[in-house]
Amino acid sequence: MNNLTKKDKTRRLAESALMIALATILAEFTVFQLPFGGSVTLFSQLPIVILSYRYGVKWGLVTGFTMSLLQMVFGASNFSYVSGIGAYLILAFADYIVAFTALGLGGMFKNTVKKQSVALALGGAVTSLIRYICHIISGVTIWKEYAGDTNVWEYSVTYNGTYMIPELIITVIGAVIIGSIFDFSSKELKILKKKKTDDAVNEMR
């Protein structure tokens, strides 16, 4: 941020605070909630993906990390179900810190994929997969007792996929739609020119 003007820094910080707050609020609006943790939300991952696309992966990771801490605070009761420093660390990092910080990688395709909507969708898909893997690791280590007689890997992949696959799909759909409307590359957020919007919509057909 050293090369930014004071106005640009203020805008970025304010926008980031708003988007983190939006992501946190959206995470509370669930499509459905699983009995042992995990839920499908209304586009809660998308604000962090967009921030990463607008301001770069480094900034995205910072905002993703901030969101991870907020999610850990809201999910603090989950720590009562595990015991031991190792389990606490796995829960903190796999289910929260790494899982949500990874959303900050959402802008990784900005400079390699020309179409904004496609770049956002790919970023949303990849970050969702990373988060999915984090939850699988948590499932086979500290939540394995819930597998019962089922193979622990099969249980974790299936259980976490029940909410992470829909979450991925919702994020990608949201990225394509919003990426077809707004120009996130511009300093001042604005509507895409009609031609660009029409081209992006045609890609979805």
Accessible surface in RSA format (square Angstrom, percent):
REM  Atomic radii and reference values for relative SASA: ProtOr
REM  Chains: A
REM  Algorithm: Lee & Richards
REM  Probe-radius: 1.40
REM  Slices: 20
REM RES _ NUM      All-atoms   Total-Side   Main-Chain    Non-polar    All polar
REM                ABS   REL    ABS   REL    ABS   REL    ABS   REL    ABS   REL
RES MET A   1    82.07  42.5  38.48  25.5  43.59 103.8  27.43  23.3  54.64  72.4
RES ASN A   2   146.10 100.8 118.60 114.6  27.50  66.2  28.19  67.9 117.91 114.0
RES ASN A   3   153.24 105.7 119.06 115.1  34.19  82.3  36.43  87.7 116.82 112.9
RES LEU A   4    50.90  28.3  38.60  27.6  12.30  30.9  39.83  28.0  11.07  29.8
RES THR A   5    82.12  58.4  74.26  75.3   7.86  18.7  78.98 106.1   3.14   4.7
RES LYS A   6   178.02  86.8 167.98 103.1  10.04  23.9 112.39 101.2  65.63  69.9
RES LYS A   7   145.30  70.9 136.37  83.7   8.93  21.3  89.82  80.8  55.48  59.1
RES ASP A   8    18.61  13.0  16.07  16.0   2.54   6.0   5.80  13.7  12.81  12.8
RES LYS A   9    70.60  34.4  70.60  43.3   0.00   0.0  24.86  22.4  45.74  48.7
RES THR A  10    79.86  56.8  77.70  78.8   2.15   5.1  63.24  84.9  16.62  25.1
RES ARG A  11    51.05  21.4  43.67  22.3   7.38  17.6  35.92  49.1  15.13   9.2
RES ARG A  12    35.53  14.9  35.53  18.1   0.00   0.0   0.71   1.0  34.82  21.1
RES LEU A  13    97.86  54.5  92.76  66.4   5.10  12.8  93.20  65.5   4.66  12.5
RES ALA A  14    51.99  47.8  42.45  65.5   9.54  21.7  50.88  71.7   1.11   2.9
RES GLU A  15    32.74  18.8  30.09  22.8   2.65   6.3  22.58  43.7  10.16   8.3
RES SER A  16     5.55   4.7   5.55   7.4   0.00   0.0   5.55  11.8   0.00   0.0
RES ALA A  17    60.21  55.4  49.15  75.8  11.07  25.2  54.97  77.4   5.25  13.9
RES LEU A  18   128.70  71.7 123.70  88.5   5.00  12.6 124.89  87.7   3.81  10.3
RES MET A  19    31.58  16.4  31.55  20.9   0.04   0.1  13.24  11.3  18.34  24.3
RES ILE A  20    18.21  10.4  18.21  13.6   0.00   0.0  18.21  13.1   0.00   0.0
RES ALA A  21    45.67  42.0  39.50  61.0   6.17  14.0  45.41  63.9   0.26   0.7
RES LEU A  22    78.30  43.6  76.46  54.7   1.84   4.6  77.93  54.7   0.37   1.0
RES ALA A  23     0.00   0.0   0.00   0.0   0.00   0.0   0.00   0.0   0.00   0.0
RES THR A  24    13.19   9.4  13.19  13.4   0.00   0.0  13.19  17.7   0.00   0.0
RES ILE A  25    94.41  53.7  93.06  69.3   1.35   3.3  94.41  68.0   0.00   0.0
RES LEU A  26    37.78  21.0  37.78  27.0   0.00   0.0  37.78  26.5   0.00   0.0
RES ALA A  27    14.51  13.3   6.57  10.1   7.94  18.1   6.57   9.3   7.94  21.0
RES GLU A  28   105.01  60.3  79.87  60.4  25.14  59.9  33.68  65.1  71.33  58.2
RES PHE A  29   115.13  57.6 111.07  68.8   4.07  10.6 115.13  69.8   0.00   0.0
RES THR A  30    56.93  40.5  28.93  29.3  28.00  66.7   7.62  10.2  49.31  74.5
RES VAL A  31    84.78  55.8  53.23  48.2  31.54  76.0  59.72  51.9  25.05  68.0
RES PHE A  32    83.50  41.8  76.31  47.3   7.19  18.7  83.50  50.6   0.00   0.0
RES GLN A  33   113.16  63.3  85.53  62.5  27.63  65.8  44.64  95.0  68.52  52.0
RES LEU A  34    14.27   7.9  10.91   7.8   3.36   8.4  11.93   8.4   2.33   6.3
RES PRO A  35   114.20  83.2  73.04  66.6  41.15 149.6  86.34  71.3  27.86 173.2
RES PHE A  36   124.82  62.4  92.17  57.1  32.65  85.0 100.67  61.0  24.15  69.1
RES GLY A  37    30.80  38.0   0.00   N/A  30.80  38.0  25.58  70.2   5.22  11.7
RES GLY A  38    23.16  28.6   0.00   N/A  23.16  28.6  11.73  32.2  11.42  25.6
RES SER A  39    18.08  15.3  15.39  20.5   2.69   6.2   0.00   0.0  18.08  25.3
RES VAL A  40     1.66   1.1   1.66   1.5   0.00   0.0   1.66   1.4   0.00   0.0
RES THR A  41     8.15   5.8   8.08   8.2   0.08   0.2   8.08  10.8   0.08   0.1
RES LEU A  42    77.41  43.1  77.41  55.4   0.00   0.0  77.41  54.4   0.00   0.0
RES PHE A  43    76.71  38.4  75.28  46.6   1.44   3.7  76.43  46.3   0.28   0.8
RES SER A  44     3.40   2.9   3.25   4.3   0.15   0.3   0.00   0.0   3.40   4.8
RES GLN A  45     0.29   0.2   0.18   0.1   0.11   0.3   0.08   0.2   0.20   0.2
RES LEU A  46    11.45   6.4  11.45   8.2   0.00   0.0  11.45   8.0   0.00   0.0
RES PRO A  47     4.64   3.4   4.64   4.2   0.00   0.0   4.64   3.8   0.00   0.0
RES ILE A  48     0.00   0.0   0.00   0.0   0.00   0.0   0.00   0.0   0.00   0.0
RES VAL A  49     0.04   0.0   0.04   0.0   0.00   0.0   0.04   0.0   0.00   0.0
RES ILE A  50     4.76   2.7   4.76   3.5   0.00   0.0   4.76   3.4   0.00   0.0
RES LEU A  51     0.00   0.0   0.00   0.0   0.00   0.0   0.00   0.0   0.00   0.0
RES SER A  52     0.55   0.5   0.00   0.0   0.55   1.3   0.00   0.0   0.55   0.8
RES TYR A  53     8.28   3.9   8.28   4.7   0.00   0.0   0.32   0.2   7.96   9.8
RES ARG A  54    20.79   8.7   4.69   2.4  16.11  38.3   1.96   2.7  18.83  11.4
RES TYR A  55    43.38  20.3  23.27  13.2  20.11  52.3  27.39  20.6  15.99  19.7
RES GLY A  56    30.95  38.2   0.00   N/A  30.95  38.2  29.34  80.5   1.61   3.6
RES VAL A  57    45.94  30.2  40.88  37.0   5.06  12.2  40.88  35.5   5.06  13.7
RES LYS A  58   179.84  87.7 175.10 107.4   4.73  11.3 119.92 107.9  59.91  63.8
RES TRP A  59    37.48  15.0  34.62  16.8   2.86   6.7  36.08  19.2   1.40   2.3
RES GLY A  60     0.00   0.0   0.00   N/A   0.00   0.0   0.00   0.0   0.00   0.0
RES LEU A  61    59.77  33.3  58.53  41.9   1.25   3.1  58.85  41.3   0.93   2.5
RES VAL A  62    85.98  56.6  82.60  74.8   3.38   8.1  85.94  74.7   0.04   0.1
RES THR A  63     3.21   2.3   2.99   3.0   0.22   0.5   3.21   4.3   0.00   0.0
RES GLY A  64     0.00   0.0   0.00   N/A   0.00   0.0   0.00   0.0   0.00   0.0
RES PHE A  65    87.14  43.6  87.14  54.0   0.00   0.0  87.14  52.8   0.00   0.0
RES THR A  66    51.67  36.8  51.11  51.8   0.57   1.4  35.24  47.3  16.43  24.8
RES MET A  67     0.25   0.1   0.25   0.2   0.00   0.0   0.25   0.2   0.00   0.0
RES SER A  68     0.00   0.0   0.00   0.0   0.00   0.0   0.00   0.0   0.00   0.0
RES LEU A  69    68.27  38.0  67.70  48.4   0.57   1.4  67.78  47.6   0.49   1.3
RES LEU A  70    65.19  36.3  65.13  46.6   0.06   0.2  65.19  45.8   0.00   0.0
RES GLN A  71    21.37  11.9  19.61  14.3   1.76   4.2   0.03   0.1  21.33  16.2
RES MET A  72    38.07  19.7  37.24  24.6   0.83   2.0  34.32  29.2   3.75   5.0
RES VAL A  73   106.88  70.3  94.05  85.1  12.83  30.9  98.01  85.2   8.87  24.1
RES PHE A  74   119.55  59.8  87.63  54.3  31.92  83.1  91.35  55.4  28.20  80.7
RES GLY A  75    12.49  15.4   0.00   N/A  12.49  15.4  12.44  34.1   0.05   0.1
RES ALA A  76    56.36  51.8  48.22  74.4   8.13  18.5  48.46  68.2   7.89  20.9
RES SER A  77    76.69  64.8  64.27  85.8  12.42  28.6  51.18 109.0  25.51  35.7
RES ASN A  78    47.09  32.5  47.09  45.5   0.00   0.0   1.46   3.5  45.63  44.1
RES PHE A  79    46.76  23.4  44.61  27.6   2.14   5.6  44.77  27.1   1.98   5.7
RES SER A  80    93.26  78.8  51.93  69.3  41.32  95.2  53.90 114.8  39.35  55.1
RES TYR A  81   140.51  65.6 114.32  65.0  26.19  68.2  73.76  55.4  66.76  82.3
RES VAL A  82    15.63  10.3   3.10   2.8  12.53  30.2  10.61   9.2   5.02  13.6
RES SER A  83    94.88  80.2  78.40 104.6  16.47  37.9  41.95  89.3  52.93  74.1
RES GLY A  84    41.47  51.1   0.00   N/A  41.47  51.1  35.95  98.7   5.51  12.4
RES ILE A  85   129.27  73.6 122.53  91.3   6.74  16.2 122.99  88.6   6.27  17.0
RES GLY A  86    37.80  46.6   0.00   N/A  37.80  46.6  34.23  93.9   3.57   8.0
RES ALA A  87    19.22  17.7  13.08  20.2   6.13  14.0  13.95  19.6   5.26  13.9
RES TYR A  88    86.19  40.2  85.50  48.6   0.69   1.8  52.92  39.8  33.27  41.0
RES LEU A  89    91.71  51.1  90.96  65.1   0.75   1.9  91.31  64.1   0.39   1.1
RES ILE A  90    58.15  33.1  54.06  40.3   4.10   9.9  58.12  41.9   0.03   0.1
RES LEU A  91     1.38   0.8   1.38   1.0   0.00   0.0   1.38   1.0   0.00   0.0
RES ALA A  92    13.46  12.4  13.46  20.8   0.00   0.0  13.46  19.0   0.00   0.0
RES PHE A  93    97.04  48.5  97.04  60.1   0.00   0.0  97.04  58.8   0.00   0.0
RES ALA A  94    12.13  11.2   8.36  12.9   3.77   8.6  11.97  16.9   0.16   0.4
RES ASP A  95    21.01  14.7  19.15  19.1   1.86   4.4   8.10  19.1  12.90  12.9
RES TYR A  96    18.02   8.4  18.02  10.3   0.00   0.0  12.32   9.3   5.70   7.0
RES ILE A  97    28.91  16.5  28.91  21.5   0.00   0.0  28.91  20.8   0.00   0.0
RES VAL A  98    69.73  45.9  66.95  60.6   2.78   6.7  69.38  60.3   0.34   0.9
RES ALA A  99     0.00   0.0   0.00   0.0   0.00   0.0   0.00   0.0   0.00   0.0
RES PHE A 100    13.77   6.9  13.77   8.5   0.00   0.0  13.77   8.3   0.00   0.0
RES THR A 101    26.22  18.6  26.22  26.6   0.00   0.0  26.22  35.2   0.00   0.0
RES ALA A 102     7.30   6.7   3.49   5.4   3.80   8.7   6.97   9.8   0.33   0.9
RES LEU A 103     0.00   0.0   0.00   0.0   0.00   0.0   0.00   0.0   0.00   0.0
RES GLY A 104     0.00   0.0   0.00   N/A   0.00   0.0   0.00   0.0   0.00   0.0
RES LEU A 105    48.83  27.2  48.83  34.9   0.00   0.0  48.83  34.3   0.00   0.0
RES GLY A 106     0.40   0.5   0.00   N/A   0.40   0.5   0.00   0.0   0.40   0.9
RES GLY A 107     7.20   8.9   0.00   N/A   7.20   8.9   0.32   0.9   6.87  15.4
RES MET A 108    66.61  34.5  42.61  28.2  24.00  57.1  27.79  23.6  38.83  51.4
RES PHE A 109    46.78  23.4  46.54  28.8   0.25   0.6  46.54  28.2   0.25   0.7
RES LYS A 110    62.53  30.5  48.87  30.0  13.67  32.5  30.09  27.1  32.44  34.6
RES ASN A 111   144.88  99.9 107.44 103.8  37.44  90.2  34.38  82.7 110.50 106.8
RES THR A 112   110.34  78.5  72.30  73.3  38.05  90.7  77.26 103.8  33.08  50.0
RES VAL A 113    33.79  22.2  28.61  25.9   5.19  12.5  32.33  28.1   1.46   4.0
RES LYS A 114   194.97  95.1 158.22  97.1  36.75  87.5 111.23 100.1  83.74  89.2
RES LYS A 115    76.33  37.2  74.63  45.8   1.70   4.1  49.46  44.5  26.87  28.6
RES GLN A 116    21.29  11.9  15.42  11.3   5.87  14.0  14.30  30.4   6.99   5.3
RES SER A 117     3.27   2.8   2.12   2.8   1.15   2.7   0.22   0.5   3.05   4.3
RES VAL A 118    53.74  35.4  52.74  47.7   1.00   2.4  53.73  46.7   0.01   0.0
RES ALA A 119     0.41   0.4   0.02   0.0   0.39   0.9   0.02   0.0   0.39   1.0
RES LEU A 120     0.00   0.0   0.00   0.0   0.00   0.0   0.00   0.0   0.00   0.0
RES ALA A 121    11.43  10.5  10.87  16.8   0.56   1.3  11.15  15.7   0.28   0.8
RES LEU A 122    72.00  40.1  71.66  51.3   0.34   0.9  72.00  50.6   0.01   0.0
RES GLY A 123     0.00   0.0   0.00   N/A   0.00   0.0   0.00   0.0   0.00   0.0
RES GLY A 124     0.00   0.0   0.00   N/A   0.00   0.0   0.00   0.0   0.00   0.0
RES ALA A 125    22.00  20.2  22.00  34.0   0.00   0.0  22.00  31.0   0.00   0.0
RES VAL A 126    46.43  30.6  46.39  42.0   0.04   0.1  46.41  40.3   0.03   0.1
RES THR A 127     0.20   0.1   0.20   0.2   0.00   0.0   0.00   0.0   0.20   0.3
RES SER A 128     0.50   0.4   0.11   0.2   0.39   0.9   0.11   0.2   0.39   0.5
RES LEU A 129    87.03  48.5  87.02  62.3   0.01   0.0  87.02  61.1   0.01   0.0
RES ILE A 130    50.49  28.7  50.26  37.4   0.23   0.6  50.40  36.3   0.09   0.3
RES ARG A 131    19.68   8.3  19.68  10.0   0.00   0.0   0.00   0.0  19.68  11.9
RES TYR A 132    28.88  13.5  28.88  16.4   0.00   0.0  24.28  18.2   4.60   5.7
RES ILE A 133    97.12  55.3  97.12  72.4   0.00   0.0  97.12  69.9   0.00   0.0
RES CYS A 134    10.49   7.9   9.82  11.0   0.66   1.6   0.66   1.7   9.82  10.6
RES HIS A 135    11.67   6.4  10.23   7.1   1.44   3.7   8.89   9.2   2.78   3.2
RES ILE A 136    19.27  11.0  19.27  14.4   0.00   0.0  19.27  13.9   0.00   0.0
RES ILE A 137    80.90  46.0  80.90  60.3   0.00   0.0  80.90  58.3   0.00   0.0
RES SER A 138     0.53   0.4   0.53   0.7   0.00   0.0   0.53   1.1   0.00   0.0
RES GLY A 139     4.25   5.2   0.00   N/A   4.25   5.2   4.23  11.6   0.02   0.0
RES VAL A 140    18.98  12.5   8.71   7.9  10.27  24.8   8.71   7.6  10.27  27.9
RES THR A 141    52.26  37.2  38.08  38.6  14.18  33.8  41.44  55.7  10.81  16.3
RES ILE A 142    16.42   9.3   6.42   4.8  10.00  24.1  11.70   8.4   4.73  12.8
RES TRP A 143    47.14  18.9  47.14  22.8   0.00   0.0  42.65  22.7   4.50   7.3
RES LYS A 144   118.74  57.9 111.71  68.5   7.02  16.7  56.06  50.5  62.67  66.8
RES GLU A 145   112.12  64.4  80.98  61.3  31.14  74.1  66.76 129.1  45.36  37.0
RES TYR A 146    79.04  36.9  56.46  32.1  22.59  58.8  36.89  27.7  42.16  52.0
RES ALA A 147     9.13   8.4   2.69   4.2   6.44  14.7   2.77   3.9   6.36  16.9
RES GLY A 148    63.70  78.6   0.00   N/A  63.70  78.6  38.64 106.0  25.06  56.1
RES ASP A 149   161.68 113.3 121.00 120.4  40.69  96.2  44.21 104.1 117.47 117.2
RES THR A 150    63.87  45.4  49.91  50.6  13.95  33.3  24.33  32.7  39.54  59.8
RES ASN A 151    88.16  60.8  72.69  70.3  15.46  37.2  28.66  69.0  59.49  57.5
RES VAL A 152    40.96  27.0  37.71  34.1   3.25   7.8  37.71  32.8   3.25   8.8
RES TRP A 153   141.55  56.8 141.54  68.5   0.01   0.0 116.24  62.0  25.31  41.1
RES GLU A 154   107.21  61.6  98.64  74.6   8.58  20.4  36.89  71.4  70.33  57.4
RES TYR A 155    39.84  18.6  37.15  21.1   2.68   7.0  36.54  27.5   3.29   4.1
RES SER A 156     0.40   0.3   0.00   0.0   0.40   0.9   0.40   0.9   0.00   0.0
RES VAL A 157    65.88  43.4  65.15  59.0   0.73   1.8  65.15  56.6   0.73   2.0
RES THR A 158    87.66  62.3  78.85  79.9   8.81  21.0  69.30  93.1  18.35  27.7
RES TYR A 159    36.30  16.9  32.41  18.4   3.89  10.1  36.03  27.1   0.26   0.3
RES ASN A 160    11.67   8.0  11.67  11.3   0.00   0.0   0.00   0.0  11.67  11.3
RES GLY A 161     5.56   6.9   0.00   N/A   5.56   6.9   3.71  10.2   1.85   4.1
RES THR A 162    64.79  46.1  51.53  52.2  13.26  31.6  46.96  63.1  17.83  27.0
RES TYR A 163     8.78   4.1   8.78   5.0   0.00   0.0   1.18   0.9   7.60   9.4
RES MET A 164     1.76   0.9   0.43   0.3   1.33   3.2   0.68   0.6   1.09   1.4
RES ILE A 165    90.17  51.3  89.58  66.7   0.59   1.4  90.17  64.9   0.00   0.0
RES PRO A 166    39.91  29.1  37.80  34.5   2.11   7.7  39.90  32.9   0.00   0.0
RES GLU A 167     2.66   1.5   2.57   1.9   0.09   0.2   1.25   2.4   1.42   1.2
RES LEU A 168    36.95  20.6  36.95  26.4   0.00   0.0  36.95  26.0   0.00   0.0
RES ILE A 169    85.96  48.9  84.64  63.1   1.32   3.2  85.95  61.9   0.01   0.0
RES ILE A 170    36.00  20.5  35.33  26.3   0.67   1.6  36.00  25.9   0.00   0.0
RES THR A 171     1.33   0.9   1.33   1.3   0.00   0.0   0.23   0.3   1.10   1.7
RES VAL A 172    37.04  24.4  37.04  33.5   0.00   0.0  37.04  32.2   0.00   0.0
RES ILE A 173    86.71  49.3  83.58  62.3   3.13   7.5  86.71  62.4   0.00   0.0
RES GLY A 174     5.88   7.3   0.00   N/A   5.88   7.3   5.21  14.3   0.67   1.5
RES ALA A 175     0.00   0.0   0.00   0.0   0.00   0.0   0.00   0.0   0.00   0.0
RES VAL A 176    25.69  16.9  25.69  23.3   0.00   0.0  25.69  22.3   0.00   0.0
RES ILE A 177    82.58  47.0  80.62  60.1   1.96   4.7  82.36  59.3   0.22   0.6
RES ILE A 178    46.95  26.7  46.74  34.8   0.21   0.5  46.95  33.8   0.00   0.0
RES GLY A 179     0.97   1.2   0.00   N/A   0.97   1.2   0.00   0.0   0.97   2.2
RES SER A 180     3.67   3.1   3.67   4.9   0.00   0.0   3.67   7.8   0.00   0.0
RES ILE A 181    68.03  38.7  67.52  50.3   0.51   1.2  68.03  49.0   0.00   0.0
RES PHE A 182    62.12  31.1  62.12  38.5   0.00   0.0  62.12  37.7   0.00   0.0
RES ASP A 183    22.66  15.9  22.66  22.6   0.00   0.0   0.49   1.2  22.17  22.1
RES PHE A 184     6.82   3.4   5.40   3.3   1.42   3.7   5.40   3.3   1.42   4.1
RES SER A 185    67.58  57.1  38.75  51.7  28.83  66.4  28.88  61.5  38.70  54.2
RES SER A 186    22.29  18.8  10.61  14.2  11.68  26.9  20.32  43.3   1.96   2.8
RES LYS A 187   129.49  63.2 110.90  68.0  18.59  44.3  78.82  70.9  50.67  54.0
RES GLU A 188   101.43  58.2  98.29  74.4   3.13   7.5  55.24 106.8  46.19  37.7
RES LEU A 189    91.89  51.2  61.72  44.2  30.17  75.8  61.72  43.3  30.17  81.2
RES LYS A 190   114.90  56.1 107.89  66.2   7.01  16.7  61.13  55.0  53.77  57.3
RES ILE A 191   108.04  61.5  93.93  70.0  14.11  34.0  93.93  67.6  14.11  38.3
RES LEU A 192    18.72  10.4  11.76   8.4   6.96  17.5  12.89   9.1   5.83  15.7
RES LYS A 193   153.95  75.1 145.11  89.0   8.84  21.1  95.10  85.6  58.85  62.7
RES LYS A 194   159.35  77.7 147.49  90.5  11.86  28.2 119.89 107.9  39.47  42.0
RES LYS A 195   151.65  74.0 144.58  88.7   7.07  16.8 114.88 103.4  36.77  39.2
RES LYS A 196   112.61  54.9 107.94  66.2   4.67  11.1  64.95  58.5  47.67  50.8
RES THR A 197    31.10  22.1  31.10  31.5   0.00   0.0  30.04  40.3   1.07   1.6
RES ASP A 198    57.24  40.1  55.55  55.3   1.70   4.0  20.40  48.0  36.84  36.7
RES ASP A 199    43.91  30.8  40.54  40.4   3.36   7.9  10.15  23.9  33.75  33.7
RES ALA A 200     6.64   6.1   6.30   9.7   0.34   0.8   6.30   8.9   0.34   0.9
RES VAL A 201    56.69  37.3  56.58  51.2   0.11   0.3  56.58  49.2   0.11   0.3
RES ASN A 202    77.85  53.7  66.32  64.1  11.53  27.8  24.11  58.0  53.74  51.9
RES GLU A 203    79.05  45.4  44.05  33.3  35.00  83.3  44.38  85.8  34.67  28.3
RES MET A 204   103.25  53.5  64.27  42.5  38.98  92.8  66.98  56.9  36.27  48.1
RES ARG A 205   217.76  91.4 152.49  77.7  65.27 155.4  92.15 125.9 125.61  76.1
END  Absolute sums over single chains surface
CHAIN  1 A    10832.8       9198.1       1634.7       7666.3       3166.5
END  Absolute sums over all chains
TOTAL         10832.8       9198.1       1634.7       7666.3       3166.5
